[in-house]
């Protein structure tokens, strides 16, 4: 399957997830699984069905591993920011990153509130709604607007903070220059389905990315990581230095 065909499948899966939410009246907690919402379950079922029909293997936050005939693995968060969605906060997405034998190949993040569609192709760049995106190039932490997950121990030293509750869209915000950086607070980690697509979009847009503990970020399993992204290499170096201090 070529890249463009693969992107069509991923966007179709995101559309299916959103369509399932339109039909759902109760977006509240799932009584059968603590920490999960009914919206997660129906969005997952719709997205997984679409991805499976195309022969992809799937690693989903909600339903685990499903193997398909193609040597491609889709790491899926059917609804990233599901608490936001449940509470009526308009910051939530479907996030999908596909791996082939060489690593991450394509990633998509669809903002279900605004309709914006982000995607990246390994080695080719990143786009929002078909237009090429790039980060702000901010160099100084004192001038940066930083997306934050969790609480910091002390003040990182940025100009301002934003806490949006949706890692995939916060990473896309770095990629397009709306945020200058994204970092996790102490003790906070993300699962691969939370960050992989957004991180690939960041990297392909030209942002600098790293892992706060020095580990490999491009994992195909349910392994926690602490990604950080910044609009420039110098800003990333400063954040890593302060976060390690």
N, C-alpha and C positions, 0 to 999 in steps of 0.2 A: 504494500500500500504506500503510495507516494505521500509527501507531506501535505499537500493541499487536500487530498482525499481524507487523510487522517484528521486534519483540522475540521473538515465538514462533519465528521463523525462526532468529534468532541463538542462542537457547537450544537449539534443535534441532541446530544445527551444533556447538555445544559438547558436547552429549550424544553426537553421532556421533563426535566426536574422542575422547572418553573411552571409548566403546565399542570403538573401533579398538584402543586400548591394551590393553584387557582381553584381546583376541584375540592380542596380539603377545607372543611368548616372549622375543625378543631385543630389548631396548631400547637396545643399545649403539651405538657409532659407525657411521655409514654409510660404507662403504669407497669409495663413489663420490663423496663430497663432504666434504672436510675441514671440521670444525666442526659438522657436522650429525649427528643421531642417527637411527637407524631409527624411533624413536618419533615424531620430527618428521614423517617422510615419511608414515607411515600415518595419523597424526592430521590432517595437512594434506589428504590425499586424501579422507578422510571429511567433513571440514568444508567443503571446497571443493565437493564433490558436492552437499551440502545447500544451500549458498548459491546455487550455479548453478541448481539446480532451481527456485529461487524468482525467477530472473531478475536477480539482483544481479551487478554487476561486482565483481571481487575484486582486491585487492592483498595478496598473501600474502608473508610472510617466506620461505617455503620454495619456492613455485612461481611467484612473480612475478605478472604482470597477466593477468587473464582478463576479457574484456568480455562483458556480458550486455545484454539488451534494455531493462532499466529504468534510469532516470537516477539510480541509487543505487550508491555505491561502498562496499564493505565492506573495511576495512583489517584484516587478520587475522594474528594470531599464534596458530597452532594449539596450540602448547605454549610458553607463556612460563615460563621456569625449567626448560628441558629438561635441563640438567646436574643440577639438583636431582632431577628425576624419575629420571634414569638412575642416580644415586647413592643413591636411596632416601631423599632428603630431602623431606619432605612439604609442599613449598611450590612449587606449580606450577599453571598455569591455562590456560584458553583465553580470549583477549582479542579482541574484535571491536568496531570503531567504524564506524558507517555515516554517510557524507556524502551530503547532497543538494546541490542547486544553491546553497543558502544557507550551507553549512558543516556541521559535525558535528551529527547529528540524534539518534542514539541510540547508546549504548554498553553492552556487557555484559562482565563478567569473572566467570568461573566457577572457583572454587577446587575442583580435582578431588580434593583430599585431604579437606577438611572438608565439601564439598557446598554451601558458601555460594554464593549467586548474587547478584551485584551488577548493578545496571543504572541508567542515567540516561536521561532524555529532555530534550532541549534546552528550557530555559525552564520545566520542570515539576518538577525535583527529582531526587533519587537515593534508591535503596532497596537494602537487603540482605534477601533472602528475603521481599520484600513489605513490609518495614517501613522507614519513612523514617529516613535516617541524617543525621548532622551531625558536624562536626569538634569537637575538644576546646575550641576557643577559647583555647588557650594563647597568652599574649602574650610571655613572656620566654624567650629562648634558654637561659638558665641553668636553666630548669625543664622544658625540652623533651626528649622522647625522639625522636631523629631517625633516620629510615631513610637509609641511605647506600649508594651504589654507587661502588666504587672507593676510592681513598685520598685523604685530605685532606693538603694541605701545611700542617702545623701543626694546631692544635686549633680547631675551629669555635667551641667554647665552650658546647656543649649539655650538659645534665645527663647524658644517656646516648645511646649509639648502638645501632642494630640494622642488620645487614647480612643480608638475607634472600635475595637473588639472584633476585628476581622483581618487576620494576618495577610491573607491573600490580597485583599484590596489595599492594605497599607503598603505592602511591597510594590504593588502596581503604582501606588501614589509616588513612591520613590522613583520608579522607572520613568514616570512621565513628568517628574519635577514638582508635583504638588506638595510632597514632603521631601525633606533633604536627607533623612535617614530613618531607619527603623531598628529598634533595639529591644531586647528583653530585659526585664528586671531580674534581680537576684532570685534564684530558685525557680525561675520560670523556664520551661522548655516547650517546644512544639513537636507534634508528630509530622512525619513527612507529608501527609495529605494536606496539612495546614499551610505549608510553605513552598512546596516544590515548584508548582506552576508559577507562583508569584516571583520566586527567586530566579527561575530561568528567564522570566520576562525582565527582571532587573538586570541580570547579567548580560542579556542580549541587547538591552537598551544602552548599555555602557556604564551602568552603576558598578560599584565595587562591593563584593560580597565576601563574607567570611563566617566562621563559626566561633563563638565566644570561648569555647574550650579547645579549639584547634582540631576538631574532628571533621571527617568527611561529611559533607552535607547531602551528597547525591546518593541516597540510600533507597533501596527497594523493599524495605521491611518496616515493621512497626517499631522503629527505634527513635527515641527522643533526641532532638538536637536543639541548639541555641543559635539560630541564624541571626546575622546582622547585615544590614545593607546601608550603603551611603552613596551620596551623589558624586563623590570623588575619592581618590585613593588617600589623599591627605586627611580628609574628614574621617574616613574609616580608621586610619591609623590612630587618630586622636581618640575616637570612641573606644577602640580596643584598649588603648593605654589607660584611659580613665576607668573603663569597666573592670580592668584587671587590677586596678589599684586599691 
